[in-house]
Amino acid sequence: MKYIIDMIDDLHASIDNAHDYTLVAMLVKEADDGTLHNAGEKIITSVSVDSEAGELHLGFVDEDATTTNLLESVNALEMAAMMYEVKVKISDAHPLMPVIGFGENHENREYLFFVTT
């Protein structure tokens, strides 16, 4: 599981806080031999903070989210919120999926959030 502070550090180190990257959820599945394989991807379109649960939710509501929206959302938070867990919310019918890692694709200007089934 990853926290907002981990994400902020990675955003700075990997894309230098660029504001025009698309946010992408990458679903990975573990094979019998323990290796991870890409099981699909989806563009994240919404960013919300659930203060009661202590979580940052990345989802697929019909909005338009980029690293600009993400950075604006987390920069407005108090210091204690930096330990909120980052989760991907596919839909209300599915459980929240904890983010297990981050990545980037500079060629396509994408910032990646890895989740597993």
Rosetta constraint file for C-alpha pairs under 8 A:
AtomPair CA 1 CA 85 HARMONIC 7.01 0.50
AtomPair CA 1 CA 86 HARMONIC 7.48 0.50
AtomPair CA 1 CA 98 HARMONIC 5.56 0.50
AtomPair CA 1 CA 99 HARMONIC 5.50 0.50
AtomPair CA 1 CA 100 HARMONIC 4.98 0.50
AtomPair CA 1 CA 101 HARMONIC 7.72 0.50
AtomPair CA 2 CA 6 HARMONIC 6.21 0.50
AtomPair CA 2 CA 7 HARMONIC 7.28 0.50
AtomPair CA 2 CA 85 HARMONIC 5.84 0.50
AtomPair CA 2 CA 86 HARMONIC 5.78 0.50
AtomPair CA 2 CA 98 HARMONIC 7.26 0.50
AtomPair CA 2 CA 99 HARMONIC 5.71 0.50
AtomPair CA 2 CA 100 HARMONIC 5.98 0.50
AtomPair CA 2 CA 101 HARMONIC 6.84 0.50
AtomPair CA 3 CA 7 HARMONIC 6.43 0.50
AtomPair CA 3 CA 82 HARMONIC 6.85 0.50
AtomPair CA 3 CA 83 HARMONIC 5.41 0.50
AtomPair CA 3 CA 84 HARMONIC 5.48 0.50
AtomPair CA 3 CA 85 HARMONIC 4.32 0.50
AtomPair CA 3 CA 86 HARMONIC 5.35 0.50
AtomPair CA 4 CA 8 HARMONIC 6.12 0.50
AtomPair CA 4 CA 56 HARMONIC 7.38 0.50
AtomPair CA 4 CA 74 HARMONIC 7.52 0.50
AtomPair CA 4 CA 81 HARMONIC 7.60 0.50
AtomPair CA 4 CA 82 HARMONIC 5.01 0.50
AtomPair CA 4 CA 83 HARMONIC 5.96 0.50
AtomPair CA 4 CA 84 HARMONIC 5.79 0.50
AtomPair CA 4 CA 85 HARMONIC 6.29 0.50
AtomPair CA 4 CA 86 HARMONIC 6.13 0.50
AtomPair CA 5 CA 9 HARMONIC 6.22 0.50
AtomPair CA 5 CA 82 HARMONIC 4.93 0.50
AtomPair CA 5 CA 83 HARMONIC 6.33 0.50
AtomPair CA 6 CA 10 HARMONIC 6.18 0.50
AtomPair CA 7 CA 11 HARMONIC 5.97 0.50
AtomPair CA 7 CA 102 HARMONIC 7.41 0.50
AtomPair CA 8 CA 12 HARMONIC 6.28 0.50
AtomPair CA 9 CA 13 HARMONIC 6.20 0.50
AtomPair CA 10 CA 14 HARMONIC 5.67 0.50
AtomPair CA 10 CA 15 HARMONIC 7.87 0.50
AtomPair CA 10 CA 102 HARMONIC 7.29 0.50
AtomPair CA 11 CA 15 HARMONIC 5.56 0.50
AtomPair CA 11 CA 16 HARMONIC 6.28 0.50
AtomPair CA 11 CA 17 HARMONIC 5.40 0.50
AtomPair CA 11 CA 18 HARMONIC 7.99 0.50
AtomPair CA 12 CA 16 HARMONIC 4.32 0.50
AtomPair CA 12 CA 17 HARMONIC 4.86 0.50
AtomPair CA 13 CA 17 HARMONIC 7.94 0.50
AtomPair CA 14 CA 103 HARMONIC 7.66 0.50
AtomPair CA 14 CA 104 HARMONIC 6.98 0.50
AtomPair CA 15 CA 104 HARMONIC 7.43 0.50
AtomPair CA 15 CA 106 HARMONIC 7.88 0.50
AtomPair CA 17 CA 67 HARMONIC 7.79 0.50
AtomPair CA 18 CA 67 HARMONIC 7.02 0.50
AtomPair CA 18 CA 68 HARMONIC 7.84 0.50
AtomPair CA 19 CA 66 HARMONIC 6.99 0.50
AtomPair CA 19 CA 67 HARMONIC 4.98 0.50
AtomPair CA 19 CA 68 HARMONIC 4.51 0.50
AtomPair CA 19 CA 71 HARMONIC 7.91 0.50
AtomPair CA 20 CA 66 HARMONIC 6.12 0.50
AtomPair CA 20 CA 67 HARMONIC 6.01 0.50
AtomPair CA 20 CA 68 HARMONIC 6.51 0.50
AtomPair CA 20 CA 109 HARMONIC 7.30 0.50
AtomPair CA 21 CA 66 HARMONIC 5.71 0.50
AtomPair CA 21 CA 67 HARMONIC 5.47 0.50
AtomPair CA 21 CA 68 HARMONIC 8.00 0.50
AtomPair CA 21 CA 109 HARMONIC 4.81 0.50
AtomPair CA 21 CA 110 HARMONIC 4.92 0.50
AtomPair CA 21 CA 111 HARMONIC 5.98 0.50
AtomPair CA 22 CA 43 HARMONIC 7.24 0.50
AtomPair CA 22 CA 44 HARMONIC 7.76 0.50
AtomPair CA 22 CA 65 HARMONIC 7.24 0.50
AtomPair CA 22 CA 66 HARMONIC 4.88 0.50
AtomPair CA 22 CA 67 HARMONIC 6.56 0.50
AtomPair CA 22 CA 109 HARMONIC 6.34 0.50
AtomPair CA 22 CA 110 HARMONIC 4.65 0.50
AtomPair CA 22 CA 111 HARMONIC 6.06 0.50
AtomPair CA 23 CA 43 HARMONIC 5.91 0.50
AtomPair CA 23 CA 44 HARMONIC 5.24 0.50
AtomPair CA 23 CA 45 HARMONIC 7.48 0.50
AtomPair CA 23 CA 65 HARMONIC 7.02 0.50
AtomPair CA 23 CA 66 HARMONIC 5.70 0.50
AtomPair CA 23 CA 67 HARMONIC 6.64 0.50
AtomPair CA 23 CA 110 HARMONIC 5.87 0.50
AtomPair CA 23 CA 111 HARMONIC 5.07 0.50
AtomPair CA 23 CA 112 HARMONIC 6.11 0.50
AtomPair CA 23 CA 113 HARMONIC 7.61 0.50
AtomPair CA 24 CA 41 HARMONIC 6.71 0.50
AtomPair CA 24 CA 42 HARMONIC 5.68 0.50
AtomPair CA 24 CA 43 HARMONIC 4.39 0.50
AtomPair CA 24 CA 44 HARMONIC 5.28 0.50
AtomPair CA 24 CA 110 HARMONIC 6.55 0.50
AtomPair CA 24 CA 111 HARMONIC 6.12 0.50
AtomPair CA 24 CA 112 HARMONIC 4.88 0.50
AtomPair CA 24 CA 113 HARMONIC 6.15 0.50
AtomPair CA 25 CA 41 HARMONIC 5.50 0.50
AtomPair CA 25 CA 42 HARMONIC 5.31 0.50
AtomPair CA 25 CA 43 HARMONIC 6.19 0.50
AtomPair CA 25 CA 44 HARMONIC 6.30 0.50
AtomPair CA 25 CA 88 HARMONIC 7.53 0.50
AtomPair CA 25 CA 112 HARMONIC 5.89 0.50
AtomPair CA 25 CA 113 HARMONIC 4.85 0.50
AtomPair CA 25 CA 114 HARMONIC 6.02 0.50
AtomPair CA 25 CA 115 HARMONIC 7.07 0.50
AtomPair CA 26 CA 38 HARMONIC 7.11 0.50
AtomPair CA 26 CA 39 HARMONIC 7.58 0.50
AtomPair CA 26 CA 40 HARMONIC 6.07 0.50
AtomPair CA 26 CA 41 HARMONIC 4.47 0.50
AtomPair CA 26 CA 42 HARMONIC 6.77 0.50
AtomPair CA 26 CA 112 HARMONIC 6.52 0.50
AtomPair CA 26 CA 113 HARMONIC 5.90 0.50
AtomPair CA 26 CA 114 HARMONIC 4.79 0.50
AtomPair CA 26 CA 115 HARMONIC 6.15 0.50
AtomPair CA 27 CA 38 HARMONIC 6.14 0.50
AtomPair CA 27 CA 39 HARMONIC 5.26 0.50
AtomPair CA 27 CA 40 HARMONIC 5.27 0.50
AtomPair CA 27 CA 41 HARMONIC 5.89 0.50
AtomPair CA 27 CA 114 HARMONIC 6.00 0.50
AtomPair CA 27 CA 115 HARMONIC 5.03 0.50
AtomPair CA 27 CA 116 HARMONIC 5.49 0.50
AtomPair CA 27 CA 117 HARMONIC 7.23 0.50
AtomPair CA 28 CA 36 HARMONIC 5.96 0.50
AtomPair CA 28 CA 37 HARMONIC 5.32 0.50
AtomPair CA 28 CA 38 HARMONIC 4.60 0.50
AtomPair CA 28 CA 39 HARMONIC 5.09 0.50
AtomPair CA 28 CA 40 HARMONIC 7.21 0.50
AtomPair CA 28 CA 114 HARMONIC 6.85 0.50
AtomPair CA 28 CA 115 HARMONIC 6.13 0.50
AtomPair CA 28 CA 116 HARMONIC 4.89 0.50
AtomPair CA 28 CA 117 HARMONIC 7.00 0.50
AtomPair CA 29 CA 36 HARMONIC 5.47 0.50
AtomPair CA 29 CA 37 HARMONIC 5.33 0.50
AtomPair CA 29 CA 38 HARMONIC 6.47 0.50
AtomPair CA 29 CA 39 HARMONIC 5.97 0.50
AtomPair CA 29 CA 116 HARMONIC 5.69 0.50
AtomPair CA 29 CA 117 HARMONIC 6.06 0.50
AtomPair CA 30 CA 34 HARMONIC 5.71 0.50
AtomPair CA 30 CA 35 HARMONIC 5.61 0.50
AtomPair CA 30 CA 36 HARMONIC 4.50 0.50
AtomPair CA 30 CA 37 HARMONIC 6.35 0.50
AtomPair CA 30 CA 116 HARMONIC 7.75 0.50
AtomPair CA 31 CA 35 HARMONIC 5.43 0.50
AtomPair CA 31 CA 36 HARMONIC 6.16 0.50
AtomPair CA 31 CA 37 HARMONIC 7.10 0.50
AtomPair CA 43 CA 60 HARMONIC 7.52 0.50
AtomPair CA 44 CA 58 HARMONIC 6.39 0.50
AtomPair CA 44 CA 59 HARMONIC 5.53 0.50
AtomPair CA 44 CA 60 HARMONIC 5.40 0.50
AtomPair CA 44 CA 65 HARMONIC 6.72 0.50
AtomPair CA 45 CA 58 HARMONIC 7.59 0.50
AtomPair CA 45 CA 59 HARMONIC 6.05 0.50
AtomPair CA 45 CA 60 HARMONIC 4.85 0.50
AtomPair CA 45 CA 61 HARMONIC 5.96 0.50
AtomPair CA 45 CA 62 HARMONIC 6.36 0.50
AtomPair CA 45 CA 63 HARMONIC 5.16 0.50
AtomPair CA 45 CA 64 HARMONIC 4.96 0.50
AtomPair CA 45 CA 65 HARMONIC 4.63 0.50
AtomPair CA 45 CA 66 HARMONIC 7.65 0.50
AtomPair CA 46 CA 58 HARMONIC 5.73 0.50
AtomPair CA 46 CA 59 HARMONIC 4.95 0.50
AtomPair CA 46 CA 60 HARMONIC 5.63 0.50
AtomPair CA 46 CA 61 HARMONIC 5.55 0.50
AtomPair CA 46 CA 62 HARMONIC 7.33 0.50
AtomPair CA 46 CA 63 HARMONIC 5.76 0.50
AtomPair CA 46 CA 64 HARMONIC 6.70 0.50
AtomPair CA 46 CA 65 HARMONIC 5.47 0.50
AtomPair CA 47 CA 56 HARMONIC 7.35 0.50
AtomPair CA 47 CA 57 HARMONIC 5.88 0.50
AtomPair CA 47 CA 58 HARMONIC 4.83 0.50
AtomPair CA 47 CA 59 HARMONIC 6.42 0.50
AtomPair CA 47 CA 65 HARMONIC 6.91 0.50
AtomPair CA 47 CA 69 HARMONIC 7.20 0.50
AtomPair CA 47 CA 70 HARMONIC 6.37 0.50
AtomPair CA 47 CA 73 HARMONIC 7.46 0.50
AtomPair CA 48 CA 56 HARMONIC 5.97 0.50
AtomPair CA 48 CA 57 HARMONIC 5.19 0.50
AtomPair CA 48 CA 58 HARMONIC 6.61 0.50
AtomPair CA 48 CA 73 HARMONIC 7.49 0.50
AtomPair CA 49 CA 54 HARMONIC 7.80 0.50
AtomPair CA 49 CA 55 HARMONIC 6.04 0.50
AtomPair CA 49 CA 56 HARMONIC 4.56 0.50
AtomPair CA 49 CA 57 HARMONIC 5.97 0.50
AtomPair CA 49 CA 73 HARMONIC 7.76 0.50
AtomPair CA 50 CA 54 HARMONIC 5.87 0.50
AtomPair CA 50 CA 55 HARMONIC 5.21 0.50
AtomPair CA 50 CA 56 HARMONIC 6.16 0.50
AtomPair CA 50 CA 57 HARMONIC 7.15 0.50
AtomPair CA 51 CA 55 HARMONIC 6.49 0.50
AtomPair CA 51 CA 81 HARMONIC 7.85 0.50
AtomPair CA 54 CA 81 HARMONIC 7.07 0.50
AtomPair CA 54 CA 83 HARMONIC 7.74 0.50
AtomPair CA 54 CA 84 HARMONIC 4.72 0.50
AtomPair CA 54 CA 85 HARMONIC 6.55 0.50
AtomPair CA 55 CA 84 HARMONIC 4.71 0.50
AtomPair CA 55 CA 85 HARMONIC 4.74 0.50
AtomPair CA 55 CA 86 HARMONIC 5.85 0.50
AtomPair CA 55 CA 87 HARMONIC 6.84 0.50
AtomPair CA 56 CA 84 HARMONIC 6.36 0.50
AtomPair CA 56 CA 85 HARMONIC 6.11 0.50
AtomPair CA 56 CA 86 HARMONIC 4.81 0.50
AtomPair CA 56 CA 87 HARMONIC 6.09 0.50
AtomPair CA 57 CA 86 HARMONIC 6.29 0.50
AtomPair CA 57 CA 87 HARMONIC 5.14 0.50
AtomPair CA 57 CA 88 HARMONIC 5.63 0.50
AtomPair CA 57 CA 89 HARMONIC 6.13 0.50
AtomPair CA 58 CA 86 HARMONIC 7.63 0.50
AtomPair CA 58 CA 87 HARMONIC 6.22 0.50
AtomPair CA 58 CA 88 HARMONIC 4.71 0.50
AtomPair CA 58 CA 89 HARMONIC 5.87 0.50
AtomPair CA 59 CA 88 HARMONIC 5.77 0.50
AtomPair CA 59 CA 89 HARMONIC 4.77 0.50
AtomPair CA 59 CA 90 HARMONIC 5.77 0.50
AtomPair CA 59 CA 91 HARMONIC 7.54 0.50
AtomPair CA 60 CA 89 HARMONIC 7.40 0.50
AtomPair CA 60 CA 90 HARMONIC 6.38 0.50
AtomPair CA 60 CA 91 HARMONIC 7.51 0.50
AtomPair CA 65 CA 69 HARMONIC 5.65 0.50
AtomPair CA 65 CA 70 HARMONIC 7.24 0.50
AtomPair CA 66 CA 70 HARMONIC 6.47 0.50
AtomPair CA 67 CA 71 HARMONIC 5.89 0.50
AtomPair CA 67 CA 111 HARMONIC 7.73 0.50
AtomPair CA 68 CA 72 HARMONIC 6.10 0.50
AtomPair CA 69 CA 73 HARMONIC 6.10 0.50
AtomPair CA 70 CA 74 HARMONIC 6.35 0.50
AtomPair CA 71 CA 75 HARMONIC 5.78 0.50
AtomPair CA 72 CA 76 HARMONIC 6.37 0.50
AtomPair CA 73 CA 77 HARMONIC 7.10 0.50
AtomPair CA 77 CA 81 HARMONIC 6.04 0.50
AtomPair CA 77 CA 82 HARMONIC 7.55 0.50
AtomPair CA 78 CA 82 HARMONIC 7.35 0.50
AtomPair CA 80 CA 84 HARMONIC 7.98 0.50
AtomPair CA 85 CA 98 HARMONIC 7.48 0.50
AtomPair CA 86 CA 98 HARMONIC 6.28 0.50
AtomPair CA 86 CA 99 HARMONIC 5.87 0.50
AtomPair CA 87 CA 96 HARMONIC 6.05 0.50
AtomPair CA 87 CA 97 HARMONIC 5.33 0.50
AtomPair CA 87 CA 98 HARMONIC 4.40 0.50
AtomPair CA 87 CA 99 HARMONIC 5.42 0.50
AtomPair CA 88 CA 96 HARMONIC 5.76 0.50
AtomPair CA 88 CA 97 HARMONIC 5.08 0.50
AtomPair CA 88 CA 98 HARMONIC 6.38 0.50
AtomPair CA 88 CA 99 HARMONIC 6.83 0.50
AtomPair CA 88 CA 115 HARMONIC 7.63 0.50
AtomPair CA 89 CA 94 HARMONIC 7.42 0.50
AtomPair CA 89 CA 95 HARMONIC 7.17 0.50
AtomPair CA 89 CA 96 HARMONIC 4.96 0.50
AtomPair CA 89 CA 97 HARMONIC 6.50 0.50
AtomPair CA 90 CA 94 HARMONIC 6.38 0.50
AtomPair CA 90 CA 95 HARMONIC 7.90 0.50
AtomPair CA 90 CA 96 HARMONIC 7.23 0.50
AtomPair CA 91 CA 95 HARMONIC 7.86 0.50
AtomPair CA 97 CA 115 HARMONIC 6.38 0.50
AtomPair CA 97 CA 116 HARMONIC 7.38 0.50
AtomPair CA 97 CA 117 HARMONIC 7.84 0.50
AtomPair CA 98 CA 115 HARMONIC 6.28 0.50
AtomPair CA 98 CA 116 HARMONIC 7.95 0.50
AtomPair CA 99 CA 113 HARMONIC 6.21 0.50
AtomPair CA 99 CA 114 HARMONIC 5.60 0.50
AtomPair CA 99 CA 115 HARMONIC 4.90 0.50
AtomPair CA 99 CA 116 HARMONIC 7.85 0.50
AtomPair CA 100 CA 113 HARMONIC 7.63 0.50
AtomPair CA 100 CA 114 HARMONIC 5.59 0.50
AtomPair CA 100 CA 115 HARMONIC 5.60 0.50
AtomPair CA 100 CA 116 HARMONIC 7.41 0.50
AtomPair CA 101 CA 113 HARMONIC 6.07 0.50
AtomPair CA 101 CA 114 HARMONIC 5.05 0.50
AtomPair CA 101 CA 115 HARMONIC 7.35 0.50
AtomPair CA 102 CA 111 HARMONIC 7.50 0.50
AtomPair CA 102 CA 112 HARMONIC 5.44 0.50
AtomPair CA 102 CA 113 HARMONIC 4.83 0.50
AtomPair CA 102 CA 114 HARMONIC 5.91 0.50
AtomPair CA 103 CA 111 HARMONIC 6.03 0.50
AtomPair CA 103 CA 112 HARMONIC 4.76 0.50
AtomPair CA 103 CA 113 HARMONIC 6.63 0.50
AtomPair CA 103 CA 114 HARMONIC 7.73 0.50
AtomPair CA 104 CA 109 HARMONIC 7.50 0.50
AtomPair CA 104 CA 110 HARMONIC 5.67 0.50
AtomPair CA 104 CA 111 HARMONIC 4.51 0.50
AtomPair CA 104 CA 112 HARMONIC 5.41 0.50
AtomPair CA 105 CA 109 HARMONIC 5.69 0.50
AtomPair CA 105 CA 110 HARMONIC 5.05 0.50
AtomPair CA 105 CA 111 HARMONIC 6.46 0.50
AtomPair CA 105 CA 112 HARMONIC 7.60 0.50
AtomPair CA 106 CA 110 HARMONIC 6.45 0.50
